[in-house]
Amino acid sequence: MHVHVDGKTYSFEHSMTVKEILKKLGLNQEIYLVILEDGNLATPDRVIGKDDTIKIIRVVSGG
């Protein structure tokens, strides 16, 4: 699997849930969104396959 976050690409050899990926990368799941290849959001329990590519983006809000 290929994971794109903050201009870097990480590769993992096995399937993991979104929650596991974020934990492995040290990212707080409350401030990052995971986008699938088709542009949809992935929930924390979604399993990402070893052949998939995802993008992780930081949630930015203002007021």
Buried (B, 14 or more C-beta within 10 A) or exposed (E): BBBBBEEEEEEBEEBBBBBBBBEEBEBEEEEBEBBBEEEEEBEEEBEBEEEBBBBBEEEEEEE
